[in-house]
Amino acid sequence: MTEVWILGGAGRSGRAIAAELRERDIRPVLVGRDAGRLAGVAEGDRVVVATSVDELAAEIGRQRPAVVVNTVGPFSRTAAPLVRACLPVGDYLDLANDLATVSATLRLSEAAAAAGRTVVTGAGFGVTATESVVVKLCEGRPAAEHVRVDTVPSLALAAGAVGEALASTILDGFLGVEGGGRPRGRRYRGGRLVPTRLAGEAFPLTLPDGSTVTTVSMPIGELVAAQRASGAPDVVAAFSELPSSSVVRAVLPLAASVLAIGPVRGFATRRLAAVRMRARPRPREHSWGHAVVRWADGTRCEGWLRVGEAQAFTGAVPAEVVRRLLAGDGRPGAYTPAALFGASLAQACGGEYSVVGAV
Ligand SMILES: NC(=O)c1ccc[n+]([C@@H]2O[C@H](COP(=O)([O-])OP(=O)(O)OC[C@H]3O[C@@H](n4cnc5c(N)ncnc54)[C@H](OP(=O)(O)O)[C@@H]3O)[C@@H](O)[C@H]2O)c1
């Protein structure tokens, strides 16, 4: 069986990935909870209905697709059981970008290697954009000393509800840290992952197009990907899509500690899922991955990856990873995308690098 399954095939990311696969002459199988919704976007492709993670895992075991693309968040709940379901039958990739899930999935590398399968986590704009810049800057260099990465997506929003997947990803996965408990920030210091203030380390960043954004540190998967790509003991990962006014930054840690209470988090997730988003054009023409890398000899390099709308890139990266896996270019083990396919993966997805160079 050489089928490529998209779990959550009727969702925003699922539809974008399906379109990019079709452009690469790969016909996906769309998998989701609602036959009607799937049929509405299938464009003649096969659909499979499965209404829970257990059912998804059972169908994977029964029908044995060659590659599974998981877009069903929160990945903190779906990644582990779905990787387990895939290992006996085929390769797996997902769009996780919370630190806890990306780290946990990377720890399955030995199991993936033993099964002869490739597992790729973080195959969306988040993780891939900044990881690719770090890989590019660190090519052929010794381990770095300090790295800061900034993820600056430009996202167009369609009108509609936020939805369960995104709401629980934000409140359960994205703000969560491994082992549960109170959401906190994370960074690497002295080679160790240490707690830090959530939404701290604010930095006003001037983008190559001249506009400015403020990025704040978050426990995102970009952190572990940047650490592994650079070997640096000190790493900070920051993100621009959080309202970064000083008032919001001051209130966030307080809100986060309230969210540690299970029922409050469940209630907040349901409320957020139902919130209707207004259509919004993308705030700027490009999305950016940014990294500044410093080495022990004082060399400092800054690099940017420029892509278009972030969701479009999140469609292209998994499709390109799938194409390469089907071509036999994968390797057994668990990886983030640029760790597996190098800095050229982002270029194959429309990204362009600019490196400010050693300064
Ligand atoms: N790494 C990145 O840069 C990046 C970028 C974009 C998105 N993401 C993440 O990707 C995830 C999906 O985002 P999205 O915007 O595509 O969300 P979405 O539009 O809500 O789509 C999610 C899909 O998952 C399906 N689903 C949810 N729970 C399910 C379950 N229990 N069993 C089977 N199917 C289920 C939904 O099915 P129904 O159609 O039946 O509702 C829907 O089709 C989120 O977690 C988001 O944070 C990451």
The ligand as an SDF file (V2000), in Angstrom:
LIG
                    3D

 48 52  0  0  0  0  0  0  0  0999 V2000
    3.7680   23.9430   13.1040 N   0  0  0  0  0  0  0  0  0  0  0  0
    3.0680   24.9100   12.5550 C   0  0  0  0  0  0  0  0  0  0  0  0
    3.6030   25.9080   12.0820 O   0  0  0  0  0  0  0  0  0  0  0  0
    1.5720   24.7990   12.4620 C   0  0  0  0  0  0  0  0  0  0  0  0
    0.9100   25.5640   11.5110 C   0  0  0  0  0  0  0  0  0  0  0  0
   -0.4980   25.4300   11.4120 C   0  0  0  0  0  0  0  0  0  0  0  0
   -1.1640   24.5870   12.2860 C   0  0  0  0  0  0  0  0  0  0  0  0
   -0.4820   23.8960   13.2180 N   0  0  0  0  0  0  0  0  0  0  0  0
   -1.1790   23.0060   14.1500 C   0  0  0  0  0  0  0  0  0  0  0  0
   -1.8450   22.0010   13.3900 O   0  0  0  0  0  0  0  0  0  0  0  0
   -3.0710   21.6410   14.0180 C   0  0  0  0  0  0  0  0  0  0  0  0
   -4.2060   21.7660   13.0130 C   0  0  0  0  0  0  0  0  0  0  0  0
   -4.4120   23.1230   12.7300 O   0  0  0  0  0  0  0  0  0  0  0  0
   -5.5610   23.5530   11.7390 P   0  0  0  0  0  0  0  0  0  0  0  0
   -5.5340   25.0200   11.6680 O   0  0  0  0  0  0  0  0  0  0  0  0
   -5.4560   22.7620   10.4770 O   0  0  0  0  0  0  0  0  0  0  0  0
   -6.8650   23.0670   12.5740 O   0  0  0  0  0  0  0  0  0  0  0  0
   -8.3300   22.7220   12.0450 P   0  0  0  0  0  0  0  0  0  0  0  0
   -8.6340   23.5210   10.8250 O   0  0  0  0  0  0  0  0  0  0  0  0
   -9.2130   22.8030   13.2210 O   0  0  0  0  0  0  0  0  0  0  0  0
   -8.2000   21.2010   11.5770 O   0  0  0  0  0  0  0  0  0  0  0  0
   -8.0410   20.1410   12.4800 C   0  0  0  0  0  0  0  0  0  0  0  0
   -8.5930   18.8850   11.8520 C   0  0  0  0  0  0  0  0  0  0  0  0
   -8.4330   17.8300   12.7960 O   0  0  0  0  0  0  0  0  0  0  0  0
   -9.6090   17.0390   12.8190 C   0  0  0  0  0  0  0  0  0  0  0  0
   -9.7940   16.4350   14.1510 N   0  0  0  0  0  0  0  0  0  0  0  0
   -9.8040   17.0830   15.3370 C   0  0  0  0  0  0  0  0  0  0  0  0
   -9.9670   16.1990   16.3420 N   0  0  0  0  0  0  0  0  0  0  0  0
  -10.0490   14.9790   15.7580 C   0  0  0  0  0  0  0  0  0  0  0  0
  -10.2160   13.6680   16.2470 C   0  0  0  0  0  0  0  0  0  0  0  0
  -10.3360   13.4310   17.5660 N   0  0  0  0  0  0  0  0  0  0  0  0
  -10.2560   12.6380   15.3740 N   0  0  0  0  0  0  0  0  0  0  0  0
  -10.1460   12.8750   14.0430 C   0  0  0  0  0  0  0  0  0  0  0  0
   -9.9810   14.0960   13.5040 N   0  0  0  0  0  0  0  0  0  0  0  0
   -9.9460   15.1300   14.3500 C   0  0  0  0  0  0  0  0  0  0  0  0
  -10.7190   18.0110   12.5100 C   0  0  0  0  0  0  0  0  0  0  0  0
  -11.7680   17.2510   11.9760 O   0  0  0  0  0  0  0  0  0  0  0  0
  -13.2370   17.8710   11.7110 P   0  0  0  0  0  0  0  0  0  0  0  0
  -13.1490   18.3790   10.2950 O   0  0  0  0  0  0  0  0  0  0  0  0
  -14.1100   16.7060   11.8690 O   0  0  0  0  0  0  0  0  0  0  0  0
  -13.4530   18.9620   12.7340 O   0  0  0  0  0  0  0  0  0  0  0  0
  -10.0610   18.9650   11.5140 C   0  0  0  0  0  0  0  0  0  0  0  0
  -10.2300   18.5000   10.1830 O   0  0  0  0  0  0  0  0  0  0  0  0
   -3.2190   22.5690   15.2370 C   0  0  0  0  0  0  0  0  0  0  0  0
   -2.8060   21.8640   16.3570 O   0  0  0  0  0  0  0  0  0  0  0  0
   -2.2700   23.7240   14.9250 C   0  0  0  0  0  0  0  0  0  0  0  0
   -1.7770   24.3150   16.0770 O   0  0  0  0  0  0  0  0  0  0  0  0
    0.8830   23.9700   13.3150 C   0  0  0  0  0  0  0  0  0  0  0  0
  1  2  1  0
  2  3  2  0
  2  4  1  0
  4  5  1  0
  4 48  2  0
  5  6  2  0
  6  7  1  0
  7  8  2  0
  8  9  1  0
  8 48  1  0
  9 10  1  0
  9 46  1  0
 10 11  1  0
 11 12  1  0
 11 44  1  0
 12 13  1  0
 13 14  1  0
 14 15  2  0
 14 16  1  0
 14 17  1  0
 17 18  1  0
 18 19  2  0
 18 20  1  0
 18 21  1  0
 21 22  1  0
 22 23  1  0
 23 24  1  0
 23 42  1  0
 24 25  1  0
 25 26  1  0
 25 36  1  0
 26 27  1  0
 26 35  1  0
 27 28  2  0
 28 29  1  0
 29 30  1  0
 29 35  2  0
 30 31  1  0
 30 32  2  0
 32 33  1  0
 33 34  2  0
 34 35  1  0
 36 37  1  0
 36 42  1  0
 37 38  1  0
 38 39  2  0
 38 40  1  0
 38 41  1  0
 42 43  1  0
 44 45  1  0
 44 46  1  0
 46 47  1  0
M  CHG  2   8   1  16  -1
M  END
$$$$
